[in-house]
Amino acid sequence: MNIAKLLTGFDESALVELELKHRLMPDVKAAYLKMQQAAALDGIELALVSSYRSFAQQARIWTAKYTGLRPVYNKAQQQVDIHSLTGFAKVEAILLYSALPGASRHHWGTDLDVFDKAAVAADYQVQLLDAEYQQGGPFYALDQWLQQHAAPFGFFRPYLYDQGGVAKEAWHLSYRPLAEGYLKSFEHSMLFDAIAQSELPDKALLLDHLPLIFQRYVCTICKE
């Protein structure tokens, strides 16, 4: 296994499928299914919004936001006019909720975004906004359940609190037994190489600011 390719979203060989369109590492899938069963006993239908994403998938999301084809939100959940921003300010606006391709924990097969299918209508479109997981939101009960029960299954929430990088993401779970080691193995040079070989917009700007991006948006997470 090439660890650099795995961590930057270019190695999918070890992944297994679940819920039709999703993929995770085998140990992560097993832990998730056990947690899903436990949640069901408490009336919560744990379901996935997203799991593994390749570099190419993350690049499509990033480019769509960078060019204004997908919405970008600030911490107040207000949509940002991305065309009004220039330079690194534009990059930072996107990094708040979307990782730079090559730097997403979703590349690892250890991280997943979840919601409670039982709390909403079948046609509900999950937005992955903080308001949905706060008191009064449809997934507040899930948020509280995860706070109490995620850890015994090996999961933690790396963006449970805003630490000046990625915004709060109550829906984002990470499988600690694998993800901790992956983060320790992840080197700035791996990300640099992935970005340098890509066709991302304003690539030179990204490379110039990569040390800051790596420290603030990759290394800075909630440990508990």
C-alpha positions as CSV (number, residue, x, y, z in Angstrom):
1,M,0.0,0.0,0.0
2,N,1.3,3.4,-1.0
3,I,0.5,5.6,2.1
4,A,0.8,8.9,0.2
5,K,-1.7,7.7,-2.5
6,L,-4.1,6.5,0.2
7,L,-4.0,9.7,2.2
8,T,-4.4,12.0,-0.8
9,G,-7.3,10.1,-2.4
10,F,-5.7,8.0,-5.1
11,D,-5.8,4.5,-3.6
12,E,-9.2,2.9,-3.2
13,S,-8.0,-0.8,-3.3
14,A,-8.8,-1.6,0.4
15,L,-12.3,-0.1,0.5
16,V,-15.5,-2.1,0.9
17,E,-19.1,-1.1,-0.1
18,L,-22.1,-0.4,2.1
19,E,-25.5,1.2,1.6
20,L,-25.1,0.8,-2.2
21,K,-23.1,4.0,-3.1
22,H,-20.8,4.3,-0.1
23,R,-17.3,2.8,0.7
24,L,-15.2,2.6,3.8
25,M,-12.3,0.7,5.2
26,P,-13.4,-2.8,6.4
27,D,-12.9,-2.1,10.1
28,V,-14.7,1.2,9.8
29,K,-17.7,-0.5,8.1
30,A,-17.9,-3.1,10.8
31,A,-17.8,-0.5,13.6
32,Y,-20.4,1.7,11.8
33,L,-22.8,-1.2,11.4
34,K,-22.6,-2.0,15.1
35,M,-23.2,1.6,16.0
36,Q,-26.1,1.7,13.5
37,Q,-27.7,-1.2,15.3
38,A,-27.2,0.4,18.7
39,A,-28.7,3.7,17.5
40,A,-31.8,1.8,16.1
41,L,-32.6,0.6,19.6
42,D,-32.9,4.2,20.6
43,G,-35.1,5.1,17.7
44,I,-32.4,6.7,15.5
45,E,-32.0,5.4,11.9
46,L,-28.3,6.2,11.3
47,A,-27.6,6.8,7.6
48,L,-24.8,8.1,5.5
49,V,-24.6,11.3,3.5
50,S,-21.1,10.7,2.4
51,S,-18.1,8.4,3.1
52,Y,-15.0,7.8,1.0
53,R,-14.3,10.5,-1.6
54,S,-11.5,10.3,-4.1
55,F,-9.2,13.2,-5.1
56,A,-11.2,13.5,-8.3
57,Q,-14.5,13.7,-6.5
58,Q,-13.2,16.3,-4.0
59,A,-11.7,18.2,-6.9
60,R,-15.1,18.4,-8.6
61,I,-16.7,19.8,-5.4
62,W,-13.9,22.3,-4.8
63,T,-13.9,23.5,-8.4
64,A,-17.7,23.9,-8.4
65,K,-17.5,26.1,-5.3
66,Y,-14.5,28.0,-6.6
67,T,-16.3,28.9,-9.8
68,G,-19.6,29.6,-8.1
69,L,-21.5,26.6,-9.4
70,R,-22.1,25.3,-5.8
71,P,-23.0,27.5,-2.8
72,V,-20.4,28.5,-0.2
73,Y,-21.5,29.3,3.3
74,N,-19.9,31.3,6.1
75,K,-20.1,30.4,9.8
76,A,-23.4,32.1,10.2
77,Q,-24.8,29.8,7.6
78,Q,-25.3,32.6,5.1
79,Q,-24.4,32.1,1.5
80,V,-21.2,33.9,0.4
81,D,-20.8,35.6,-3.0
82,I,-17.6,33.8,-4.0
83,H,-17.1,36.1,-6.9
84,S,-16.7,39.0,-4.5
85,L,-13.6,37.4,-3.0
86,T,-10.1,37.2,-4.4
87,G,-6.8,35.6,-3.5
88,F,-6.5,33.5,-0.4
89,A,-9.7,35.0,1.1
90,K,-11.6,33.0,-1.6
91,V,-9.7,29.8,-0.7
92,E,-10.4,30.3,3.0
93,A,-14.1,30.8,2.4
94,I,-14.3,27.4,0.8
95,L,-12.0,25.7,3.3
96,L,-14.4,26.5,6.0
97,Y,-16.6,23.5,5.0
98,S,-14.8,21.8,2.1
99,A,-11.4,20.4,2.3
100,L,-8.8,21.0,-0.3
101,P,-8.5,18.0,-2.7
102,G,-5.8,15.8,-1.3
103,A,-6.3,17.0,2.2
104,S,-9.8,15.6,3.0
105,R,-10.1,13.0,5.7
106,H,-12.8,11.5,3.5
107,H,-9.9,10.2,1.3
108,W,-8.9,7.8,4.0
109,G,-12.0,5.6,4.2
110,T,-12.2,6.3,7.9
111,D,-14.5,9.3,7.9
112,L,-18.2,9.7,7.2
113,D,-21.0,12.2,7.4
114,V,-24.2,11.0,9.0
115,F,-27.9,11.9,9.6
116,D,-31.0,10.4,11.2
117,K,-33.2,9.1,8.4
118,A,-36.1,8.5,10.9
119,A,-36.2,12.2,11.9
120,V,-37.2,13.6,8.4
121,A,-39.4,12.8,5.5
122,A,-38.2,10.4,2.8
123,D,-37.7,13.3,0.3
124,Y,-35.8,15.5,2.8
125,Q,-32.6,16.9,1.3
126,V,-29.9,16.9,3.9
127,Q,-28.0,20.2,3.8
128,L,-25.2,19.4,6.3
129,L,-25.8,22.8,8.0
130,D,-25.1,23.4,11.7
131,A,-28.8,24.4,12.3
132,E,-29.9,20.9,11.4
133,Y,-27.9,19.5,14.3
134,Q,-28.6,22.2,16.9
135,Q,-31.6,22.2,19.3
136,G,-34.7,22.6,17.3
137,G,-33.2,21.0,14.2
138,P,-34.2,17.6,12.9
139,F,-30.9,15.9,13.8
140,Y,-30.4,17.3,17.3
141,A,-31.3,14.0,18.9
142,L,-28.7,12.3,16.8
143,D,-26.1,14.9,17.9
144,Q,-26.9,14.2,21.5
145,W,-26.8,10.4,20.9
146,L,-23.4,10.6,19.2
147,Q,-22.0,12.7,22.1
148,Q,-22.8,9.8,24.5
149,H,-22.4,6.7,22.4
150,A,-20.0,7.2,19.4
151,A,-16.7,6.7,21.4
152,P,-17.3,3.1,22.4
153,F,-17.6,2.2,18.7
154,G,-14.3,3.9,17.9
155,F,-15.7,7.1,16.5
156,F,-15.0,10.7,17.4
157,R,-15.9,14.0,15.8
158,P,-12.8,15.9,14.6
159,Y,-14.7,19.1,13.9
160,L,-17.1,19.1,16.9
161,Y,-15.9,22.6,17.9
162,D,-14.6,25.5,15.7
163,Q,-10.8,25.8,16.3
164,G,-10.1,28.5,13.8
165,G,-9.9,26.2,10.8
166,V,-12.7,23.9,9.6
167,A,-16.1,25.1,10.9
168,K,-18.1,23.0,13.3
169,E,-19.4,19.8,11.7
170,A,-21.5,17.8,14.1
171,W,-22.3,15.3,11.3
172,H,-18.6,14.3,10.6
173,L,-17.4,11.1,12.3
174,S,-13.9,9.7,12.2
175,Y,-12.8,6.2,13.1
176,R,-10.0,6.8,15.6
177,P,-8.2,3.4,15.5
178,L,-7.2,4.1,11.9
179,A,-7.5,7.8,11.4
180,E,-5.1,8.7,14.2
181,G,-2.3,6.8,12.6
182,Y,-3.1,8.2,9.2
183,L,-2.9,11.7,10.4
184,K,0.5,11.0,12.0
185,S,1.7,9.6,8.7
186,F,0.4,12.5,6.6
187,E,3.2,14.8,5.5
188,H,3.0,18.2,3.9
189,S,5.1,16.9,1.0
190,M,2.4,14.3,0.1
191,L,-0.2,17.0,-0.2
192,F,2.2,19.3,-2.1
193,D,2.8,16.6,-4.7
194,A,-0.9,15.9,-5.1
195,I,-1.8,19.5,-5.7
196,A,1.3,20.2,-7.9
197,Q,0.2,17.4,-10.3
198,S,-3.5,18.5,-10.4
199,E,-5.4,20.9,-12.6
200,L,-7.1,22.8,-9.7
201,P,-7.8,26.5,-10.4
202,D,-5.3,28.9,-9.0
203,K,-2.9,26.1,-8.2
204,A,0.1,28.4,-7.7
205,L,-1.9,30.3,-5.0
206,L,-2.7,27.0,-3.3
207,L,0.9,25.8,-3.3
208,D,2.1,29.2,-1.9
209,H,-0.3,28.9,1.1
210,L,0.0,25.1,1.5
211,P,2.0,25.1,4.8
212,L,-0.8,27.3,6.4
213,I,-3.6,25.2,4.9
214,F,-1.9,22.0,6.1
215,Q,-1.5,23.2,9.7
216,R,-4.8,24.9,10.1
217,Y,-7.2,22.7,8.1
218,V,-5.5,19.3,8.3
219,C,-3.6,19.1,11.6
220,T,-5.9,21.1,13.8
221,I,-8.8,18.9,14.9
222,C,-10.7,18.1,18.1
223,K,-9.0,15.2,19.7
224,E,-11.8,14.2,22.1
